[in-house]
Amino acid sequence: MTLLCADIGNSHTVMGLVLDGAVLDHWRVATDERRTADEWAVLLKGLIRDSTVGDRITGIAVCATVPAVLHEWRDMLTRHFGTVPNVVVEPGVRTGVPVLMDNPREVGADRVVNALAAATLYAGPSIVVDFGTATTFDVVSIRGEYIGGAISPGIDISLEALGRRGAQLRKVELLRPRTVIAKNTVEAVQSGVVFGFASQVDGIVTRMIEELGVLRETVNVIATGGLAPVVVDECVCFTDHQPWLTLLGLELVFQRNA
């Protein structure tokens, strides 16, 4: 059963064709709130048609953090993919993940999906660090419960804000500089962003593990998200880098609700 899985984020939408825990093909497009249901359908059908996997999909699973885009996707699924079973992750959809928060409905669908994937694919407690528009930290207990997390400004928006507010600064390419002690302004910004975010991630993960009261070696720390490659090699906390964690989680949700 080849599924089309779509993770609609604030900046980008990641889509993939998933079969039995393997991502066979994938695409990353801008999340444009002005794009209509018909435009999404044209884009999606073109990508699927040109895929080396083939153009037959047997199901669609979607999670979204942008309500306006999700509205268009619902319309598209009804009018253009009406014969294909679909699951939209939202309150009421079975995920099997108890959300132990003050208000469980506040937790983004993508974070619950990531928690399900982490609990299913990895043994023991897990911390998922998702590098997107925001950098999110999600903690999953050994029993597969979502027990909380943290949110910090994302790498890209932090860099963009620095370029806008710094009179003599500009937005630079996100690359690892030659040294931490930079010799020019461009590399100084790169040093602050790359090594600064790496230190932030290591620091927050360390504090979370201490708060959990478990041995560090028993905790899976998983990096995911489009900006993870920028800093993942500079961090010491990660035990795995799984760029398709959300897509794999969407397949699991579909299987539980099909």
N, C-alpha and C positions, 0 to 999 in steps of 0.2 A: 504494500500500500504506500504509494508515493504521496507525501503530503507537501503542500505549500505552506510554509510557516512564515509569518510576518511579524516582526517586532517594530512597531511604529513608535519611534522616539521623537524627542523634541527637535532634534536637528536632522537626523537621518532615519530612514526606514531600511532595515536589514531584512531581506527575504531569502529563503532557501528552499530547495527541494530536499526533503529528508525521508530516508527509508531505513527503518530498523536501527536507529541511532547513528546513522551516517549522513552527513551533509553532502549530497551528490553535486549540487550546483548552488551558487549563491550570488546575490546582488546587493549593492548598497546605493540607495538613491536619496536625494534630498527630500525631507518632509516638508512639503509645500501646502499650507492650509488653503491656498487658492485653487489647488488642483481638484477638479470635479470627479464624481464617480466614473463618468465616461472616460475621462483622461486617465484615471488610474487603471481602468480596464484595458485601454489601448496599450499602456505601458506594460502592464502585467502580462497580457496575452503575447506581446512581442517578445518579452524576455523568456517566457516559457517556450514559445515556438522555436526560438533560436538556441535553446538549451541543448546540450549534447545528450541529456538524459531522455529527451522525448517530451511530447506535449500532453501526455495523459497524466492528470492528477486525480486522486481519488478522495481527497479531503483538503480542507483549508483550516488552519488554526491561526488566530490573530490575538495579539495583545497590544495595547496602545496607551500612551500617556497624553495624547493630544485629542481631546473630545471632538473638535471640528473635523479632523481627518478621519477619526473612527466613524463619524456619522456618514461620511462619503463612502467609506469602505462597506458599511452595512448596506447602503443603497446599491453599491457595485455588486456585492455578493448576491443580493436578491435578484437584480436585473440581468447580470452578465454571467453569474455562476450559480444559477438557481437550482441546478440538478446536482451540484456538488455539496456533500455534507460539510458543514462548517461549525467551528466552535470559536466564540469570542470570549476571551477570559475576562470575567467580571464577577461581582458578587453573585453567588448562587450557582456558579459553575464549580463542579467537583474538581478539586486539586489534590485533596488528601493532605494538605498542609495546614495544621492549626496555626492561626495567626494570633499570637499572644501580645496584642497591642491594646492601648487604651481605646482606640477606635480602629478596628481592623479594616474598615472601608477606606481609610486614609492611605493604606499601603498600596503603592503602584502595582498594577498587574504584572509588569515585567519583573518586579522584585519577588513576588510570590512564585512566578514561574522559575526564576533563577534558584530560589530556595528548594523547589521541588526537584529540579535537575541535580542540585548539589546533594540533596538527601538521598537521591536514587543512585547516582553515579559514584559517590564517594562514601566510604565507611567512616563513621565517627562524626563529631561536630565539625561544622564548616563555617568559614567566613568568606563571603563572595564580595569582591571589590569590582564594581562595574564602572569603567571609565567612559562616561558619556558626556552629555551637556553638563550634568552634575556627576561628581564622583560619589557613588553610594557604597556603603558598607552594610552588608546584610548577614546576620548571625543565625545559623541553623543549629538546633540542638541535636544531640545524638539520637533523639526520638523523632527527628524530622520536623520539629516545630520551628516556626519563624518567631524568634524571641525578641527581635529589635535590630537596631542598626544606627547608622549615622549618615549624614549628607553634608558634603562640602562642595564649594564651587568647582566646576570642572576645569580641566587644564586649558581648553581652548578659550572659554569665556573669560578666564582669569587673564590670559595673555592679551585678549582683545581689549579688556578693560584697562590694562596697563598701558597699551598703545594709545588709547583714547584720552586717558587722564594724565599721562606723562608728557609734559611739553616737549622734551627732547628725546622721547622714546617713540618707537614705532613697532608695529607687529612684526615679529621675526618668524622664520621657519622653525618648526618644532623639531630640532635636532639635538643630539648629544654634543655638547661643546668639547673641545680638546681637554680642558682642565676645569676644575671647580673654580680656581682663582683665574678669572678671565682677564684677557689683555685688551679687549675692545668691548664696546657697548652691546653689539649683537650677541656675542658669546656670554656677556655678563647676564643678559636677560635669559638666554638659554640655560645658563647654569642655575639661575634662581628658579626657573620653572621646572626643569627636569630633575635636578637634585633636591629642590625644595619639595616637590610633590612626592618624590620617592621617600624622603624622610618623613613627610606627613603620613603617608600610607603605613610605613613601618611603625611609626609611633602609635597611630590609632589601633592598628592590629595588635600590637603588644599590649596596649591598655585593655583591649577587649578580651584577649586571652587571660590576662590577669583577673579580670572581672568574672570571667566564666569559672575560674578556679580549677582549671584542668591543666594537664601537662601540655606544654607547647607542641611536642612531637605528635600528640594525638589529634591535633586540629588541622584540617585541610584548609588552606588559604588559596582561593582560586581567583585568578585575574580574568576578566572578560571585558568586552566593550571595545568600541572602535579606536579609542586612544590608548589602550593598554600597551601596545608596542613602544610607545614613547618612553615609558618609565619602568616597565616590568623588569628589565634586566638590571636596573639600578636598585631594585628592592631586594631585601634579604628574606622577606617574610613569605614569599609565594612558594607553594608546593606544586602548583600547576597553573598553566595558562590555557584556558579553554575559550577560544573566541566565539564558539557557537553554542555556548551554554544556554542562552535564551531559546534558540531554535530547537535544541534538544528537549528543553523543558516543555515547549509548546507541543511537541510530538507526544510527550507523556500525558499532557492534559487532554489532548484529542483522544488518545486511547482510553482514558478514563470516562470520557463523555460521549464516545461514538455511539 
